[in-house]
Amino acid sequence: MARAGGIAHRAETLLGTAVVATSPVAGGDICTATRLKLSNGGAALVKTRPNAPADFFRTEAAGLVWLAEAGGAPTPEVLAVEDDCLILAWVEGSRPTGDAAESFGRALAATHAKGADGFGTSSGEDGYIGTLPLPNRDAPGWPEFYATRRVLPYLKLARDRGGIAPADAAAVEGVVRRIVALAGPEEPPARLHGDLWSGNLVWGSEGAVWLVDPAAHGGHRETDLAMLALFGCPQLPRVLDAYQEATPLADGWEDRVALHQLFPLLVHACLFGRGSRGAGYGARAGEAARSLL
């Protein structure tokens, strides 16, 4: 009760509106999420995390705004952001439907098509993927960016944390050596969510699918789509069909799914480290790598 009261008081200070009720929101294991019922009849979501880095929530807020500016898939409105919390407009969830999936496919295509100034972020400032730093310094092309900013940093960390076996790490290194040949046709930087697994989609009650918890950056659009496939996005075939109708993917994209899944698999191997879960993700990264060689 004391914690909920402290969150409510902090939100009231930032929003200038009284909080009449709070309730916990399940789902995340990185931040504490709390639903706020406001005296003006509205609702909001506040995210907190003890000892979060000073730029942790501000980076997330900036990513949400940047994605929203594309005019494609919507993101919740940022109501307030400080070093210790992020407050967003509440999005009422509903069950996934085929019609919503098709609308989302077209909207995501529009978000990607808005593009980015380069691979990474224009400022070059690192972001976050879960609780891990996310290198965002630009690179001349996507193969170099993906190898040096996405695969290799997390491969090293997974090794250090005991999350990947030597044979699996060697397979990933083999992919890095062949990255230019495996990358497919050159494409301009797309505006990516960057952590687009199914848990970071909110299927709204009004039929839109909202993007939350981004690791936003300029990258290859196939990376977002591969992550949707990796963790079981509902109605995925309809999402992909609608996406393809809006902005067709380059030939051979199905063969590159494993390439784009190396990054999130290695991230999870890092997050869970030594132990069955980390080793399981490390083994999956090795399996994905070997399928490309």
Steps between C-alpha positions, in 0.01 A plus 500: 500500500782740586668435164173555310444819697847624412444428130163677510650806669784514247253477211279770647799731526600443138152499345333766714200268532382300798535122494187332639611136470800287407530139391801286403550402136642155434737408222836671533800376701721804444278780628210524742189609310201657674167610356376835627137607508495879481250744645435647155356167387810390309750226568876474471783250537803581712822301472764501772825315560723525807840653426429537129773679301431873472416477130310170514143632486589806293646274231181294493285812481706643215468171313121499538476856368734425208297197399172692529633773271505247216120501491487120478453268797388709799678534833350615831525873565781595738335695782810549714854369528766545766808310608293282733186431297310514173126575480306405188141531390317177577416273207212263563587155374291245318550164331691477169287484186575440135380845399721665763794289383457617141474863609812454711694350209426806288571739787833335582599523134429875516709538816794319340465696177534833683865411530785625715805721454727197517553163662483554874395843622586841361652598836694176528392474864455151635154381592376194688377155407334371815750593770803482271669793325427514127785637283359746247802663336445515124682280251551537122256219418263258664728191489772681694246655736333168574829317550675760717210663687259209539653154466859523625442707819237256624696196390789620718270571794324165462840328511603700807178406678512134400192525283640342183715194437827530305371307198190721476709815537728379221199452272386857568850627419479308174186694409672829581783414263243445223265783597531693171410196294214405731346847541299505177433804282606836639216703654484848655466527879149423622338651808502201736330426828806289574352264762188392317395180670134426563513627859579849371178519299173614654198389298273793570126481555440738209678271251847658485817322611720725713879487532645514852840453668715581195873483444450737208772555240571498130557147375386233258124451488536123487635512857166616643313237300738222603452587866123484459543148365746394770266544795164412347312810389125426478357501148853527356416370149239773459740763633766393249260475207373852560856629546605340172208657316599843630878476456621169356805342657808419295529155345637240738384674818376170645854361474632794702264466796758300697761770435280769650405279794862463612488838674198436728614145573840625613338774708300236684809284545660805666200582718465148638869410490623184664217257554246311292317802358811687392660186359177420317504835323871462427434160345221648289738772380748233398230304321383812314859580403568151367186514286655796317841345435 
